[in-house]
Amino acid sequence: MINIHSLTFGYPHTTSIFQDFNWTVERGETWAILGSSGCGKTTLLYLLAGLRSPTNGDIEIDGERLTRPRPRSGLILQDYGLLPWATVRENAGLGLQVREFYGEDGKHTPKNFQPENNVEYWLTKLGLVEVAGKYPSQISGGQRQRTAIARTLALSPDLLLMDEPFSSLDAITREDLQNLTLSLCREQNLTLVIVTHAIEEAIALGSKILLLDSSPRIFDNPHVGQASYRNSQEYRELSDLLWKEMRNEK
């Protein structure tokens, strides 16, 4: 699904954030990108979204070299990106309106694009029907996040990129949306890459965890999504290990 070859990237007048970085993600996997502030988590996500371009190296997604934002990649930002003057229903349908404007050009809309599920389906699926006529300022943070998810899933993506989407939510809402995200990824066969600075969230969502620092490392998390996993010994051991790794404790 994702193949990164010898990626080098840095912002002007700074040292390179990535130097000869290689990474592979298989279709249907859920990955959490974990690391301290400034390690390049969000930069990597923007590179995958086609919003940044490598200085050197290549990014391939679904067998094609990435040179621009990809129509079947969905990006959900930390601030949700909702239009304040549009209702929940209008926000959820915004992406489809943009695609209708461009037509099937292969750049903004996939060729022969037929949305599998319409906006009303996702409003119902995500429990937003009762607030569909309200504006973002009139609904809760969890409902705003669900609206952003509905807008993205209405476009039938195969890759879901999320940038700390639950960081501003209360603990119960955050856990509910984490579980919802995993469920949707399984149902839709989505590949998930989520950026987070929280170890708990990385373990809750990533079947594999990429820890970014001066020496990037990958940790397997095969029990993700299993009932009661958050209360298990395996969960605590992985959490302790990641804490030590992030603190460079050996």
DAPE-V739306 format. One record per residue. N is the residue number from 1. SS is DSSP state (hx for helix, st for strand, lp for the rest). PSI is psi in whole degrees, -180 to 180 (NA if undefined). Layout:
n/ss/psi
N/SS/PSI
N/SS/PSI
//
This chain:
n/ss/psi
1/lp/-56
2/st/128
3/st/118
4/st/126
5/st/117
6/st/47
7/st/130
8/st/133
9/st/139
10/lp/150
11/lp/156
12/lp/139
13/lp/23
14/lp/164
15/lp/158
16/lp/135
17/lp/-40
18/st/138
19/st/111
20/st/49
21/st/132
22/st/141
23/st/141
24/st/133
25/st/126
26/lp/154
27/lp/135
28/lp/-5
29/lp/154
30/st/122
31/st/137
32/st/131
33/st/116
34/st/147
35/lp/167
36/lp/169
37/lp/136
38/lp/6
39/lp/-11
40/lp/12
41/hx/-56
42/hx/-35
43/hx/-44
44/hx/-40
45/hx/-42
46/hx/-33
47/hx/-43
48/hx/-31
49/hx/-9
50/lp/14
51/lp/-13
52/lp/155
53/lp/139
54/lp/148
55/lp/-43
56/st/161
57/st/179
58/st/150
59/st/123
60/st/134
61/st/124
62/lp/38
63/lp/0
64/st/139
65/st/132
66/lp/120
67/lp/-7
68/lp/169
69/lp/138
70/lp/131
71/lp/-31
72/lp/15
73/st/126
74/st/132
75/st/125
76/st/121
77/lp/167
78/lp/-35
79/lp/10
80/lp/-31
81/lp/31
82/lp/146
83/lp/122
84/lp/-23
85/lp/2
86/lp/147
87/st/171
88/hx/-45
89/hx/-43
90/hx/-39
91/hx/-41
92/hx/-28
93/lp/4
94/hx/-44
95/hx/-40
96/hx/-36
97/hx/-42
98/hx/-41
99/hx/-38
100/hx/-35
101/hx/-45
102/hx/-28
103/lp/-175
104/lp/73
105/lp/-7
106/lp/-12
107/lp/-49
108/lp/-23
109/lp/134
110/lp/150
111/lp/140
112/lp/37
113/lp/126
114/lp/106
115/lp/127
116/lp/-34
117/lp/131
118/lp/179
119/hx/-43
120/hx/-34
121/hx/-47
122/hx/-31
123/hx/-40
124/hx/-47
125/hx/-37
126/lp/11
127/lp/38
128/lp/3
129/hx/-41
130/hx/-21
131/hx/13
132/lp/-28
133/lp/1
134/lp/166
135/st/159
136/hx/-35
137/hx/-13
138/hx/1
139/lp/168
140/lp/168
141/hx/-40
142/hx/-39
143/hx/-36
144/hx/-40
145/hx/-40
146/hx/-36
147/hx/-42
148/hx/-38
149/hx/-42
150/hx/-43
151/hx/-39
152/hx/-46
153/hx/-24
154/lp/-20
155/lp/4
156/lp/57
157/lp/161
158/lp/-11
159/st/126
160/st/119
161/st/127
162/st/131
163/st/96
164/lp/54
165/lp/-18
166/lp/10
167/lp/-27
168/lp/6
169/lp/157
170/lp/163
171/hx/-43
172/hx/-46
173/hx/-40
174/hx/-46
175/hx/-40
176/hx/-43
177/hx/-31
178/hx/-46
179/hx/-39
180/hx/-42
181/hx/-46
182/hx/-41
183/hx/-44
184/hx/-37
185/hx/-40
186/hx/-45
187/hx/-41
188/hx/2
189/lp/47
190/lp/143
191/st/128
192/st/132
193/st/114
194/st/132
195/st/134
196/st/154
197/lp/0
198/lp/123
199/hx/-42
200/hx/-44
201/hx/-38
202/hx/-43
203/hx/-32
204/hx/-27
205/hx/-27
206/lp/118
207/lp/-20
208/st/144
209/st/124
210/st/114
211/st/115
212/lp/125
213/lp/-155
214/lp/-21
215/lp/85
216/lp/140
217/st/153
218/st/135
219/st/129
220/st/143
221/lp/68
222/lp/-16
223/lp/5
224/lp/138
225/lp/-10
226/lp/147
227/lp/137
228/lp/11
229/hx/-36
230/hx/-19
231/hx/10
232/lp/164
233/hx/-37
234/hx/-39
235/hx/-46
236/hx/-39
237/hx/-42
238/hx/-38
239/hx/-46
240/hx/-41
241/hx/-44
242/hx/-37
243/hx/-47
244/hx/-40
245/hx/-41
246/hx/-28
247/lp/2
248/lp/37
249/lp/134
250/lp/NA
//
